[in-house]
Amino acid sequence: MNTTFNNRRQLLKKELSGRHLDALLVTQPANWYYLTGFTGESGALLCGRKAATLVTDGRFAIQAGQETAGIEVLLQKGGLFEAIGEFVKKQGGRRIGYDPTQLTVAQFTALKKASGTKYEWSG
């Protein structure tokens, strides 16, 4: 197993604590590759202080399982950002970071609507 990706996620977890974030939403393929090794074209990564979850569609399910280690792979049902929001709603924590330059207004609106009002999205 390649420990480089795990080491990078461990560094990110420390950074999350320092910024008082419970998780970081990673939506760009180059960035989720850097943290997981996943080379798929569709998905998003939610890196939390305790665990990391890659949300992707069925086209990349097998690939995600083969290319990653130490993360959960969650198959989306419906739209990607709705699936992420639903997943977030079931998790603990309250503050989630994201890169506002990487989400459209429609994507962010879908994310907030699906996750509910108890979360603070920090961009």
KEVEXTOR-560983 format. One line per field, with one value per residue: residue in three letters; z, y, x of N, C-alpha, C, O in turn. Coordinates in nm, 4 decimals. Example, Ala and Ser with C-alpha at 12.3 -4.5 7.8 and 13.67 -1.06 7.14 Angstrom:
KEVEXTOR-560983
aa (Ala  Ser)
n.c3 (0.7800  0.7080)
n.c2 (-0.5690  -0.2250)
n.c1 (1.3190  1.2850)
ca.c3 (0.7800  0.7140)
ca.c2 (-0.4500  -0.1060)
ca.c1 (1.2300  1.3670)
c.c3 (0.7800  0.7870)
c.c2 (-0.3300  0.0030)
c.c1 (1.3200  1.2900)
o.c3 (0.8465  0.8039)
o.c2 (-0.3319  0.1138)
o.c1 (1.4236  1.3409)
This chain:
KEVEXTOR-560983
aa (Met  Asn  Thr  Thr  Phe  Asn  Asn  Arg  Arg  Gln  Leu  Leu  Lys  Lys  Glu  Leu  Ser  Gly  Arg  His  Leu  Asp  Ala  Leu  Leu  Val  Thr  Gln  Pro  Ala  Asn  Trp  Tyr  Tyr  Leu  Thr  Gly  Phe  Thr  Gly  Glu  Ser  Gly  Ala  Leu  Leu  Cys  Gly  Arg  Lys  Ala  Ala  Thr  Leu  Val  Thr  Asp  Gly  Arg  Phe  Ala  Ile  Gln  Ala  Gly  Gln  Glu  Thr  Ala  Gly  Ile  Glu  Val  Leu  Leu  Gln  Lys  Gly  Gly  Leu  Phe  Glu  Ala  Ile  Gly  Glu  Phe  Val  Lys  Lys  Gln  Gly  Gly  Arg  Arg  Ile  Gly  Tyr  Asp  Pro  Thr  Gln  Leu  Thr  Val  Ala  Gln  Phe  Thr  Ala  Leu  Lys  Lys  Ala  Ser  Gly  Thr  Lys  Tyr  Glu  Trp  Ser  Gly)
n.c3 (0.0000  -0.0804  0.1191  0.0951  0.0205  0.2444  0.4394  0.3490  0.3908  0.6676  0.7394  0.6429  0.8172  1.0568  0.9839  0.9511  1.2171  1.3222  1.1918  1.2879  1.1605  1.0748  0.8572  0.5130  0.1938  -0.1104  -0.4423  -0.6869  -0.9385  -0.9508  -0.6935  -0.5295  -0.6207  -0.5261  -0.2549  -0.2362  -0.4505  -0.6393  -0.9729  -1.1156  -1.3039  -1.2018  -0.9107  -0.5566  -0.2648  0.0776  0.3365  0.6611  1.0135  1.1292  0.9297  0.5738  0.2883  -0.0313  -0.2734  -0.5474  -0.8767  -1.0149  -1.2388  -1.1657  -0.9477  -0.9097  -0.9927  -0.8033  -0.5686  -0.6278  -0.6612  -0.4282  -0.0741  0.2641  0.2704  0.2605  0.0071  -0.1431  -0.3215  -0.5244  -0.5255  -0.7394  -0.7961  -0.7681  -0.5751  -0.4207  -0.3135  -0.1623  0.0216  0.1559  0.2716  0.4398  0.6168  0.7734  0.9177  1.1936  1.3372  1.2460  1.1015  0.7772  0.5380  0.2128  -0.1285  -0.2591  -0.5168  -0.6737  -0.6913  -0.8427  -0.8176  -0.8284  -0.7615  -0.4988  -0.3773  -0.4028  -0.2429  0.0127  0.0512  0.0589  0.2785  0.4963  0.7593  0.9808  0.9395  0.8954  0.6238  0.5213  0.3270)
n.c2 (-0.1184  0.2229  0.4625  0.7329  0.8790  0.8421  0.9653  1.2296  1.2818  1.2651  1.4894  1.6842  1.6474  1.7466  2.0113  2.0782  2.0731  2.2860  2.4952  2.4895  2.3322  2.0717  1.9108  1.8891  1.9686  1.8393  1.9034  1.8961  1.7011  1.6767  1.7464  1.5596  1.3340  1.3807  1.3396  1.0820  0.9050  0.8369  0.8296  0.8823  1.0543  1.1739  1.2884  1.3586  1.4417  1.4023  1.4991  1.4277  1.4851  1.2372  1.0439  0.9722  1.0157  0.9155  1.0245  0.9037  0.8111  0.5141  0.4388  0.4566  0.2983  0.0446  0.1137  0.3150  0.1642  0.0037  0.1832  0.3281  0.3422  0.3012  0.4771  0.5469  0.4480  0.5881  0.5377  0.7585  0.8572  0.9940  1.3427  1.4639  1.6684  1.6793  1.4231  1.4401  1.6368  1.4997  1.2941  1.4423  1.5439  1.3240  1.2887  1.3692  1.6822  2.0318  2.2453  2.2892  2.3040  2.4447  2.5101  2.8029  2.8910  2.6740  2.5726  2.6003  2.8411  2.7075  2.4435  2.4810  2.5720  2.3421  2.1673  2.2918  2.2887  2.0125  1.9307  2.0609  2.3026  2.3119  2.3167  2.4917  2.6317  2.6915  2.8972)
n.c1 (0.0838  0.0521  0.1793  0.2002  -0.0315  -0.1955  -0.0358  -0.0480  -0.3200  -0.3239  -0.1727  -0.3457  -0.5615  -0.4543  -0.4277  -0.6965  -0.7873  -0.6402  -0.7621  -1.0123  -1.2035  -1.4306  -1.4316  -1.3200  -1.4290  -1.3426  -1.3289  -1.2012  -1.0457  -0.7559  -0.6838  -0.8218  -0.6941  -0.4332  -0.4707  -0.5744  -0.5152  -0.6980  -0.7979  -1.0228  -1.2823  -1.5068  -1.6594  -1.6236  -1.4418  -1.4706  -1.2967  -1.2537  -1.1861  -1.1706  -1.2177  -1.2078  -1.4075  -1.4897  -1.7026  -1.8659  -1.9856  -2.1474  -1.9946  -1.7324  -1.6898  -1.5545  -1.2970  -1.2345  -1.2225  -1.0028  -0.7915  -0.7605  -0.6902  -0.7778  -0.9876  -1.3385  -1.5623  -1.8316  -2.1198  -2.2899  -2.6310  -2.8534  -2.7918  -2.4521  -2.3846  -2.6103  -2.6004  -2.3650  -2.4409  -2.6499  -2.5009  -2.3310  -2.5186  -2.5752  -2.3481  -2.1253  -2.0141  -1.9793  -1.8652  -1.7597  -1.5113  -1.4483  -1.3543  -1.4415  -1.4031  -1.4263  -1.6790  -1.9965  -2.2652  -2.5093  -2.4310  -2.3379  -2.5711  -2.7355  -2.5895  -2.6028  -2.8803  -2.9385  -2.7861  -2.8888  -2.9617  -2.7926  -2.5204  -2.2140  -2.0695  -1.7528  -1.5761)
ca.c3 (0.0000  -0.0882  0.2380  0.0637  0.0241  0.3847  0.5076  0.3082  0.4606  0.8088  0.7473  0.6242  0.9419  1.1505  0.9355  0.9821  1.3594  1.3383  1.1343  1.3527  1.0638  1.0979  0.7313  0.3937  0.0704  -0.2199  -0.5623  -0.8081  -0.9571  -0.9156  -0.5481  -0.4658  -0.6532  -0.4347  -0.1223  -0.2356  -0.5609  -0.7294  -1.1002  -1.1830  -1.3545  -1.1394  -0.7685  -0.4593  -0.1461  0.2035  0.4306  0.7963  1.1128  1.1620  0.8123  0.4413  0.2061  -0.1719  -0.3309  -0.6923  -0.9347  -1.0425  -1.3429  -1.1078  -0.8209  -0.9060  -1.0021  -0.6744  -0.4753  -0.6644  -0.6566  -0.2986  0.0476  0.3860  0.2597  0.2264  -0.1240  -0.1359  -0.4530  -0.5197  -0.5817  -0.7809  -0.8258  -0.6831  -0.4618  -0.3340  -0.2419  -0.0622  0.1265  0.2344  0.3501  0.5428  0.7147  0.8597  0.9893  1.3011  1.2996  1.2127  1.0090  0.6634  0.4473  0.0695  -0.2116  -0.3277  -0.6590  -0.7440  -0.6940  -0.8998  -0.7251  -0.8296  -0.6856  -0.3578  -0.3335  -0.3878  -0.1281  0.1341  0.0637  0.0964  0.4084  0.6032  0.8093  1.0992  0.9017  0.8497  0.5127  0.5305  0.2027)
ca.c2 (0.0000  0.3475  0.5421  0.8746  0.9389  0.8425  1.0697  1.3591  1.3002  1.2907  1.6311  1.7626  1.6390  1.8415  2.1453  2.0984  2.1068  2.4207  2.5925  2.4646  2.2704  1.9302  1.8399  1.9689  1.9147  1.8502  1.8782  1.8948  1.5724  1.6800  1.7545  1.4318  1.2403  1.4102  1.2881  0.9433  0.8223  0.8106  0.8999  0.8946  1.1865  1.2252  1.2618  1.4581  1.3806  1.4701  1.4601  1.4698  1.4632  1.0948  0.9561  1.0337  0.9462  0.9533  1.0073  0.8947  0.7354  0.3731  0.4170  0.4580  0.2236  -0.0538  0.1889  0.3816  0.0604  -0.0462  0.2875  0.3946  0.2601  0.3780  0.5691  0.4875  0.4857  0.5971  0.5583  0.8612  0.8339  1.1271  1.4370  1.4564  1.7600  1.6352  1.3049  1.4879  1.7026  1.3963  1.2267  1.5368  1.5551  1.2057  1.2877  1.4656  1.8023  2.1470  2.3379  2.2209  2.3936  2.4178  2.6138  2.8672  2.9126  2.5472  2.5348  2.6976  2.8799  2.5987  2.3312  2.5173  2.5754  2.2031  2.1147  2.3481  2.2429  1.8708  1.9088  2.1223  2.4333  2.3090  2.3202  2.6149  2.6069  2.7924  2.9061)
ca.c1 (0.0000  0.1247  0.1487  0.2081  -0.1646  -0.2377  0.0412  -0.1036  -0.4486  -0.2940  -0.1341  -0.4678  -0.6391  -0.3939  -0.4622  -0.8383  -0.7955  -0.5868  -0.8561  -1.1417  -1.2941  -1.4562  -1.4060  -1.2925  -1.4845  -1.2463  -1.4097  -1.1204  -0.9770  -0.6130  -0.6731  -0.8572  -0.5859  -0.3226  -0.5039  -0.6241  -0.4677  -0.8097  -0.7809  -1.1521  -1.3182  -1.6275  -1.6698  -1.5797  -1.3834  -1.4956  -1.1914  -1.2850  -1.0807  -1.1639  -1.2227  -1.2230  -1.5066  -1.4948  -1.8357  -1.8549  -2.0961  -2.1232  -1.8938  -1.5983  -1.6910  -1.4461  -1.1719  -1.2103  -1.1804  -0.8701  -0.6887  -0.7520  -0.6812  -0.7993  -1.0999  -1.4669  -1.6146  -1.9765  -2.1804  -2.3930  -2.7639  -2.8952  -2.6855  -2.3334  -2.3862  -2.7194  -2.5500  -2.2691  -2.5196  -2.7175  -2.3980  -2.2884  -2.6265  -2.5699  -2.2202  -2.1085  -1.9413  -2.0614  -1.7977  -1.6987  -1.4423  -1.4551  -1.2934  -1.5536  -1.3743  -1.4418  -1.8201  -2.0890  -2.3717  -2.6076  -2.3753  -2.3360  -2.7108  -2.7793  -2.5164  -2.6611  -3.0185  -2.9380  -2.7216  -2.9671  -2.9187  -2.7058  -2.3794  -2.1520  -1.9779  -1.6496  -1.5011)
c.c3 (0.0000  0.0306  0.2117  0.0757  0.1676  0.4625  0.4736  0.3787  0.6096  0.8299  0.7322  0.7515  1.0467  1.1120  0.9653  1.1277  1.3829  1.2869  1.1896  1.2529  1.0985  0.9742  0.6222  0.2739  -0.0434  -0.3481  -0.6915  -0.8213  -0.9173  -0.7640  -0.4803  -0.5025  -0.5541  -0.2976  -0.1192  -0.3388  -0.6621  -0.8545  -1.1775  -1.2151  -1.2849  -0.9924  -0.6849  -0.3364  -0.0264  0.3032  0.5665  0.8894  1.1433  1.0391  0.6850  0.3606  0.0657  -0.2234  -0.4820  -0.7465  -0.9732  -1.1485  -1.2851  -0.9797  -0.8106  -0.9070  -0.8684  -0.5710  -0.5012  -0.6418  -0.5188  -0.1863  0.1668  0.3772  0.2257  0.0871  -0.1143  -0.2754  -0.4411  -0.5796  -0.6153  -0.8116  -0.7240  -0.5590  -0.3677  -0.2505  -0.1330  0.0538  0.2157  0.3243  0.4669  0.6542  0.8152  0.9460  1.1051  1.2507  1.2583  1.1083  0.9013  0.5711  0.3026  -0.0029  -0.2929  -0.4758  -0.7412  -0.7487  -0.7635  -0.7940  -0.7160  -0.7489  -0.5356  -0.3001  -0.3108  -0.2654  0.0032  0.1570  0.1138  0.2361  0.5240  0.6580  0.9253  1.0671  0.8581  0.7431  0.5071  0.4053  0.2049)
c.c2 (0.1249  0.4357  0.6921  0.9419  0.9472  0.9518  1.2082  1.3861  1.3278  1.4367  1.7223  1.7614  1.7354  1.9844  2.1779  2.1406  2.2500  2.5292  2.5767  2.4174  2.1236  1.8470  1.9413  1.8968  1.9442  1.8102  1.8709  1.7641  1.5733  1.6793  1.6244  1.3242  1.2572  1.3466  1.1394  0.8509  0.7902  0.8958  0.9164  1.0384  1.2488  1.1902  1.3817  1.3822  1.4661  1.4161  1.5173  1.4440  1.3154  1.0056  1.0385  0.9485  1.0041  0.9226  1.0091  0.8147  0.5940  0.3447  0.4006  0.3768  0.1265  0.0160  0.2543  0.2809  0.0100  0.0572  0.3509  0.2935  0.3517  0.4819  0.4905  0.5356  0.4774  0.6235  0.6572  0.8095  0.9715  1.2131  1.4303  1.5438  1.7322  1.5153  1.3456  1.5533  1.6034  1.3222  1.3148  1.5444  1.4398  1.2010  1.3858  1.5877  1.9135  2.2395  2.2604  2.3247  2.3494  2.5317  2.6800  2.8951  2.7866  2.4973  2.6430  2.7346  2.7679  2.4779  2.3600  2.5224  2.4345  2.1395  2.1627  2.2989  2.0985  1.8472  1.9672  2.2464  2.4285  2.3182  2.4590  2.5783  2.7219  2.7917  3.0074)
c.c1 (0.0884  0.0854  0.1536  0.0725  -0.2166  -0.1647  -0.0120  -0.2357  -0.4260  -0.2520  -0.2556  -0.5523  -0.5845  -0.4293  -0.6091  -0.8555  -0.7501  -0.6796  -0.9978  -1.2471  -1.3112  -1.4257  -1.3738  -1.3524  -1.3884  -1.3180  -1.3299  -1.0426  -0.8295  -0.5943  -0.7135  -0.7561  -0.4708  -0.3461  -0.5395  -0.5609  -0.5761  -0.7972  -0.9115  -1.1866  -1.4380  -1.6287  -1.6342  -1.5319  -1.4197  -1.3943  -1.2266  -1.1689  -1.0629  -1.1538  -1.2344  -1.3194  -1.5040  -1.6348  -1.8197  -1.9722  -2.0513  -2.0190  -1.7544  -1.5873  -1.5742  -1.3109  -1.1379  -1.1620  -1.0395  -0.7599  -0.6695  -0.7378  -0.7049  -0.9089  -1.2258  -1.5064  -1.7660  -2.0302  -2.2941  -2.5232  -2.8173  -2.7747  -2.5715  -2.3464  -2.5029  -2.6731  -2.4509  -2.3438  -2.5905  -2.6187  -2.3537  -2.3921  -2.6228  -2.4438  -2.2223  -2.0332  -2.0347  -1.9980  -1.7248  -1.6371  -1.4601  -1.3858  -1.4043  -1.5278  -1.3982  -1.5860  -1.9010  -2.1925  -2.4755  -2.5578  -2.3780  -2.4773  -2.7643  -2.7149  -2.5787  -2.8033  -3.0231  -2.8801  -2.8011  -2.9002  -2.8202  -2.5568  -2.3356  -2.0509  -1.8797  -1.5632  -1.3922)
o.c3 (0.0723  0.0407  0.2981  0.1342  0.2072  0.5424  0.5609  0.4217  0.6705  0.9279  0.8000  0.7891  1.1181  1.1980  1.0003  1.1573  1.4554  1.3341  1.1437  1.2595  1.1458  0.9842  0.6367  0.2548  -0.0700  -0.3614  -0.7966  -0.7250  -0.8551  -0.7127  -0.3847  -0.4242  -0.5038  -0.2317  -0.0132  -0.3166  -0.7614  -0.8463  -1.2927  -1.1607  -1.3074  -0.9541  -0.7359  -0.3089  -0.0282  0.3485  0.5856  0.8498  1.1791  1.0439  0.6879  0.3640  0.0462  -0.2176  -0.5383  -0.6698  -0.9649  -1.1487  -1.3468  -0.9099  -0.7107  -0.8304  -0.8250  -0.4942  -0.4081  -0.6070  -0.4966  -0.2017  0.1697  0.4662  0.1691  0.0537  -0.0814  -0.3403  -0.3579  -0.6723  -0.5276  -0.8487  -0.6079  -0.4480  -0.2479  -0.1314  -0.0230  0.1703  0.3377  0.4395  0.5796  0.7720  0.9302  1.0370  1.1138  1.1343  1.2383  1.0337  0.9300  0.5313  0.2743  0.0550  -0.3865  -0.5514  -0.8641  -0.8043  -0.7450  -0.6924  -0.6072  -0.6756  -0.4556  -0.1862  -0.2106  -0.1923  0.0934  0.2704  0.2016  0.3047  0.6385  0.6093  0.9649  1.1586  0.7932  0.7688  0.4900  0.3809  0.1056)
o.c2 (0.1311  0.4785  0.7707  1.0496  1.0481  1.0227  1.2946  1.4985  1.4049  1.4995  1.8245  1.8642  1.7991  2.0678  2.2912  2.2336  2.3256  2.6428  2.6424  2.4568  2.0587  1.7276  2.0613  1.7775  2.0601  1.6963  1.8418  1.7204  1.4778  1.6188  1.5818  1.2320  1.1585  1.3045  1.0769  0.7300  0.7226  1.0182  0.9598  1.1320  1.3661  1.0762  1.4924  1.2712  1.5879  1.3021  1.6389  1.3883  1.2720  0.9018  1.1574  0.8255  1.1252  0.8083  1.1047  0.7570  0.5600  0.2367  0.3386  0.3852  0.1274  -0.0195  0.2488  0.3098  -0.0225  0.0215  0.4207  0.1755  0.4654  0.5659  0.3813  0.6523  0.3726  0.7204  0.6416  0.7285  1.0575  1.1628  1.3953  1.4967  1.7590  1.5069  1.2904  1.5278  1.6196  1.2916  1.2671  1.5507  1.4569  1.1188  1.4732  1.5940  1.8922  2.3057  2.1767  2.4211  2.2320  2.6376  2.6192  2.9201  2.7904  2.3908  2.7622  2.6663  2.7373  2.4169  2.2744  2.4814  2.4094  2.0654  2.0829  2.2705  2.0659  1.7535  1.9264  2.2896  2.5330  2.3267  2.5328  2.5025  2.8372  2.6980  3.0244)
o.c1 (0.1878  -0.0296  0.1148  0.0616  -0.2750  -0.2257  -0.0201  -0.2618  -0.5002  -0.2921  -0.2668  -0.6086  -0.6619  -0.4575  -0.6421  -0.9305  -0.8149  -0.6752  -1.0912  -1.3635  -1.2179  -1.3975  -1.3969  -1.3290  -1.3563  -1.3629  -1.3870  -0.9796  -0.7830  -0.5001  -0.6486  -0.7338  -0.4172  -0.2510  -0.5357  -0.5537  -0.5491  -0.7871  -0.9103  -1.1280  -1.4678  -1.6021  -1.6169  -1.5775  -1.4018  -1.4045  -1.2293  -1.0665  -0.9534  -1.0878  -1.2662  -1.3139  -1.5147  -1.6801  -1.7663  -2.0493  -1.9333  -1.9599  -1.6678  -1.4862  -1.5022  -1.2213  -1.0228  -1.0703  -0.9658  -0.6473  -0.5706  -0.7692  -0.6577  -0.9225  -1.2194  -1.4857  -1.8216  -1.9909  -2.3835  -2.5235  -2.8255  -2.6686  -2.5928  -2.3213  -2.4940  -2.7029  -2.4538  -2.3133  -2.5921  -2.6496  -2.3406  -2.3572  -2.6634  -2.4337  -2.3085  -1.9938  -2.1543  -2.0703  -1.6392  -1.7025  -1.4839  -1.3616  -1.4562  -1.6217  -1.3914  -1.6124  -1.8766  -2.2052  -2.5241  -2.6357  -2.4157  -2.4995  -2.8313  -2.7805  -2.6041  -2.8419  -3.1030  -2.9209  -2.7820  -2.7957  -2.7685  -2.4749  -2.4097  -1.9573  -1.9193  -1.4872  -1.3216)
